[in-house]
Amino acid sequence: MTLYRILRSLNHGGRRIERDQVLSLNWDQPRLDKLLKLGLIARVSPPPLTELPGWKARAKKLAAHDITDAGQFLETDDALLVKHLRNRPDTIKRLKTEVTRWMQPERDKGCCGG
C-alpha cells in the first residue's frame, strides 16, 4: 500500500478530498503520476510502529506477523488485528484512528487560530 499526503484539495468522483490528509489512493497509476508531477500529492513513508508513542508492546506482537510500519497496520484487515493483538474490534478501530492522526501533519493555525 502506498500512502499519499494531499497537498492541495482535490475533487474525485464528486467527493472533495481536503488537503493535508494522508490516504491510500487506489487510483490508476497514470492519474497518480500526473498528480505527483503537478505537486498535488506526495508519497508518505509510514513510520515504524516502534516509533509511535506507547506502541512498543503492540509493535513486537505485530512484527511476529510481518506488520512493522504504520502503513501495513492501516492496511491489515481488522479481524486479523483483533486476532494478533487480542483486542476487541472497537479497540482496533480506535487504534487505526490514532495511527492515522499521528500521520497527519499539524495544521498551521497562524496568528489567529484559523
Secondary structure as UniProt FT lines:
FT   STRAND          3..6
FT   STRAND          10..12
FT   TURN            13..14
FT   STRAND          15..17
FT   TURN            19..20
FT   STRAND          22..24
FT   HELIX           29..37
FT   TURN            38..39
FT   STRAND          41..44
FT   HELIX           49..51
FT   TURN            53..54
FT   HELIX           56..63
FT   TURN            64..66
FT   HELIX           70..75
FT   HELIX           78..85
FT   HELIX           89..103
FT   TURN            110..113
//
